[in-house]
């Protein structure tokens, strides 16, 4: 009888611990994505213009200072000539 009660208590405590661990991880990811959005907003404000995402490396680059290439009628913005060349080769 005591063993069954002890097992139920262990299951209850284990469930609470697991729930808290999952909540902690979820909060960490939420804060991480929030800080990325804030960093993107800050970069946009500092550059004074629109930002575009480099399709090769994923870096956001200001439209005014980006390396532009027209592909299939669409202007694509790159952060460097190396990224532009990698995109054109692929």
N, C-alpha and C positions, 0 to 999 in steps of 0.2 A: 504494500500500500504506500509506504513512504517513498519507494523508488518511483512509482507512478506520479506522485505529487511533485517529486524532485524533477522528473523529466518534463512535466508540464511547465514548471517554473523556468527551467532551462530553455525550453522552446519559446516561451513568452519573452524572456530576456534576450535571446538570440534574435527574435523577430524585431524587437525594438532597436537593437544594435544595428541590424541590417538596414532597417528603415532610416535610421539616422545617417548611416554611411551613404546611402543612396541620395538623401536630401543634401548632404554635404557636397557630393560630387556634382549634383545638378546646380547648386548655387555657384560652385566654382566655374562651371561652364557658362552660366548666365553672366557672371561678372566678367569673364574673359571676353565673351562676345560683346558685352557692353563697352568694355575698354577699347576694343578694336573699332567699334563704331565711333566712339569719341575721338580716337586717334585719326580716323578717316575724316571726321568733321573738322578737326583742328588743322589737318593738312590742307583741306579745301579752303579754309579761311585764310591760312597763311599764304597760299599761292595766289589768292585773289581771283581764281578762275575755276573752271570746271575741271574735274579729274576724270580720267579714263583708265580702265584697267588694261595692263599689258597682257595679251592673250598667251604669252609664252611663260613668263615668270610670275604673273599675278600682281606685280607692283602697280600702284596707282601713280599716274604721272599727269602733270598739268598739261592741258591741251596746248598751251602756248609754248611749252618747252619740249614737247614730245617729238619723236621722229615719226613722221606720218607716211603711210603707204596706202594707196588705193588698190583694193583687191575686189574684183567683181562689183565695182561701183560703190563699194563701202570703204570709208576712210577708217583705217586701223591705226591706233596710236601705240608706239613702242617706247620703252624707257631707254633703249640703247641700240646701237647698230648690230650688236651681237644677237639680241633678241629678234630684231627684224630679220637678220639672216637665217636664224634658226627657224623662224616661222615660214620663210619663203622656201626653205629646203624641204620642210615637212609637208 
